[in-house]
């Protein structure tokens, strides 16, 4: 039986592709063609815009979208776990490392996404959605990609460590209003946040 996968997720391209790769559809033609499409859309700053947006541009913009870049980061990490090497991985890593993950390129004291507490890149937000990815999953991706011990990430690791309780469980700081997972309580230990935090630490140690 042939399964046709049609991918159009607007601003969720990376999020959907990551899910399909993780679910075992990495060799489907529609999935591989979408992965290849990203390689032709990398911008001068090393990041990306949603594919549906960049195809409409009359000229190449020099600035990418950090929200799209976060999901592309999770995507390339999942691809590495599945044995797929993407040519734009290093440029995307440089994009984040130059900014110490969270900060503006022109001001390393100012957060790029400085929204309300609990919904930022610096927070233990779970689960990932189109507009937000939390700290544990970001560090997990960097660790999987072999750069978890980069000195530019030291601040992020210290921040993550500060967010666990006396039993070593990590605290949830933000979540979806309507979650597709059993809902966990804000400011309480979270099994999902703890899982990704421990996986991040595991891959960090393995990459040394």
ROLOKOL-370424 format. One record per residue (C-alpha): residue number from 1; residue in one letter; x, y, z. Coordinates in steps of 0.001 Angstrom, whole numbers, always signed. Layout:
// ROLOKOL-370424
   k r      xx      yy      zz
 NUM A       X       Y       Z
...
//
This chain:
// ROLOKOL-370424
   k r      xx      yy      zz
   1 X      +0      +0      +0
   2 X   +1392   +3381    -988
   3 X   +1090   +6216   +1496
   4 X   +1153   +9748    +123
   5 X   +2357  +12376   +2552
   6 X   +1521  +15935   +1594
   7 X   +3303  +18486   +3736
   8 X   +2049  +22004   +4146
   9 X   +2224  +23387   +7638
  10 X   +2681  +27118   +7066
  11 X   +4861  +28302   +9980
  12 X   +5053  +24752  +11331
  13 X   +7162  +23244   +8517
  14 X  +10035  +22269  +10784
  15 X   +7733  +21049  +13541
  16 X   +5798  +18760  +11192
  17 X   +8903  +17473   +9413
  18 X  +10522  +16606  +12722
  19 X   +7472  +14589  +13702
  20 X   +7433  +12727  +10373
  21 X  +11152  +11900  +10579
  22 X  +10748  +10690  +14161
  23 X   +7781   +8531  +13136
  24 X   +9833   +6738  +10494
  25 X   +8840   +8572   +7294
  26 X  +12336   +9911   +6583
  27 X  +12689   +8045   +3261
  28 X   +9367   +9159   +1780
  29 X   +9901  +11298   -1304
  30 X   +7698  +14148     -89
  31 X   +9567  +14286   +3221
  32 X  +13036  +14218   +1636
  33 X  +12087  +16858    -926
  34 X  +10892  +19146   +1859
  35 X  +14128  +18583   +3789
  36 X  +16089  +19448    +657
  37 X  +13986  +22572    +149
  38 X  +15381  +24010   +3366
  39 X  +18942  +23848   +1994
  40 X  +18012  +26244    -780
  41 X  +16419  +28729   +1585
  42 X  +19164  +29490   +4096
  43 X  +19521  +33240   +4622
  44 X  +22664  +35358   +5021
  45 X  +22462  +35263   +8825
  46 X  +22512  +31437   +8816
  47 X  +18839  +30985   +9625
  48 X  +15527  +30422   +7881
  49 X  +12078  +31766   +7209
  50 X   +8994  +29604   +6802
  51 X   +9052  +28128   +3327
  52 X   +5643  +29523   +2386
  53 X   +6920  +33029   +3172
  54 X  +10282  +32884   +1463
  55 X   +8727  +31636   -1772
  56 X   +6648  +34820   -1890
  57 X   +9567  +37221   -1405
  58 X  +10703  +39290   -4385
  59 X  +14208  +39561   -2939
  60 X  +16226  +37711    -298
  61 X  +15846  +39192   +3155
  62 X  +19023  +39149   +5307
  63 X  +17155  +38299   +8500
  64 X  +15585  +35005   +9456
  65 X  +12898  +34207  +12031
  66 X  +14169  +32805  +15323
  67 X  +10893  +30958  +15853
  68 X  +11359  +29091  +12599
  69 X  +15029  +28559  +13437
  70 X  +14156  +26870  +16739
  71 X  +12013  +24282  +14986
  72 X  +14622  +23768  +12290
  73 X  +17144  +23171  +15081
  74 X  +14914  +20461  +16582
  75 X  +14467  +19034  +13082
  76 X  +18188  +18754  +12306
  77 X  +18776  +17155  +15708
  78 X  +16133  +14511  +14994
  79 X  +17609  +13964  +11536
  80 X  +21051  +13363  +13040
  81 X  +19567  +10760  +15378
  82 X  +18046   +9078  +12301
  83 X  +21326   +9130  +10364
  84 X  +20432  +12040   +8080
  85 X  +23095  +14718   +7688
  86 X  +21752  +18099   +6554
  87 X  +24172  +20507   +4903
  88 X  +22784  +23565   +6659
  89 X  +23301  +22231  +10195
  90 X  +26571  +24026  +10948
  91 X  +25349  +27393   +9716
  92 X  +22246  +27106  +11878
  93 X  +24342  +26139  +14907
  94 X  +26567  +29163  +14335
  95 X  +23462  +31360  +14217
  96 X  +22470  +30314  +17741
  97 X  +25947  +30058  +19249
  98 X  +26838  +33591  +18130
  99 X  +23740  +34764  +20024
 100 X  +24324  +32512  +23071
 101 X  +21001  +30955  +21984
 102 X  +18623  +33613  +23306
 103 X  +20018  +37051  +22567
 104 X  +19995  +39681  +19855
 105 X  +23026  +39665  +17587
 106 X  +23498  +43388  +18200
 107 X  +22970  +43206  +21987
 108 X  +23929  +40069  +23904
 109 X  +22093  +41382  +26969
 110 X  +18693  +41617  +25265
 111 X  +16492  +38579  +24677
 112 X  +15247  +38134  +21122
 113 X  +11880  +36883  +22395
 114 X  +11245  +38833  +25566
 115 X   +7608  +37930  +26131
 116 X   +5841  +37115  +29393
 117 X   +7467  +34850  +31954
 118 X   +6926  +31163  +31329
 119 X   +6657  +31542  +27554
 120 X  +10250  +32463  +26668
 121 X  +13167  +30460  +25264
 122 X  +14810  +30802  +28667
 123 X  +11887  +29094  +30416
 124 X  +10953  +25454  +30944
 125 X   +8105  +25644  +28452
 126 X   +6584  +22368  +27243
 127 X   +5460  +21154  +24826
 128 X   +6933  +22787  +21718
 129 X   +4509  +24651  +19489
 130 X   +4804  +26878  +16462
 131 X   +5606  +30057  +18386
 132 X   +7625  +28634  +21301
 133 X  +10270  +26080  +22219
 134 X  +11438  +25791  +25809
 135 X  +14941  +25701  +27271
 136 X  +15206  +21910  +27871
 137 X  +14367  +21006  +24280
 138 X  +16748  +23621  +22880
 139 X  +19637  +22316  +24972
 140 X  +18649  +18768  +24075
 141 X  +18993  +19646  +20368
 142 X  +22411  +21272  +20825
 143 X  +23633  +18278  +22819
 144 X  +22397  +15787  +20197
 145 X  +24222  +17826  +17550
 146 X  +27471  +17544  +19498
 147 X  +27926  +21151  +20641
 148 X  +26369  +20897  +24099
 149 X  +29645  +21784  +25798
 150 X  +30320  +24908  +23723
 151 X  +31341  +27720  +26123
 152 X  +28664  +29997  +24666
 153 X  +26063  +27630  +26117
 154 X  +27409  +27691  +29688
 155 X  +24913  +30330  +30796
 156 X  +22025  +28285  +29398
 157 X  +23120  +25140  +31246
 158 X  +23440  +27062  +34521
 159 X  +19982  +28491  +33961
 160 X  +18530  +25028  +33401
 161 X  +20225  +23678  +36521
 162 X  +18670  +26469  +38582
 163 X  +15180  +25278  +37609
 164 X  +15098  +21947  +39462
 165 X  +13854  +21077  +42936
 166 X  +15581  +19305  +45802
 167 X  +14713  +15904  +44340
 168 X  +16346  +16686  +41020
 169 X  +13073  +17160  +39143
 170 X  +12704  +20107  +36811
 171 X   +9954  +22678  +37259
 172 X   +7429  +23496  +34532
 173 X   +7199  +27250  +33914
 174 X   +4851  +27426  +30947
 175 X   +2610  +25217  +28829
 176 X    -114  +25296  +26203
 177 X   -3550  +26505  +27198
 178 X   -4959  +23410  +25500
 179 X   -2397  +20614  +25507
 180 X   -2449  +17371  +23530
 181 X    -616  +15758  +26479
 182 X   -1919  +15135  +29993
 183 X   -1729  +18632  +31422
 184 X    +865  +19364  +34098
 185 X    +756  +22220  +36585
 186 X   +2819  +25380  +36298
 187 X   +5492  +25801  +39009
 188 X   +5368  +22083  +39773
 189 X   +7809  +19302  +38823
 190 X   +7197  +18089  +35270
 191 X   +8008  +14618  +34009
 192 X   +8305  +15873  +30423
 193 X  +10566  +18796  +31274
 194 X  +12632  +16502  +33498
 195 X  +12899  +13905  +30715
 196 X  +14207  +16383  +28143
 197 X  +16542  +18002  +30670
 198 X  +18073  +14642  +31582
 199 X  +18329  +13639  +27921
 200 X  +20092  +16937  +27199
 201 X  +22607  +16246  +29967
 202 X  +23075  +12673  +28739
 203 X  +23842  +13673  +25155
 204 X  +26090  +16480  +26371
 205 X  +28227  +13988  +28308
 206 X  +28301  +11543  +25400
 207 X  +29524  +14212  +22996
 208 X  +32619  +15009  +25064
//
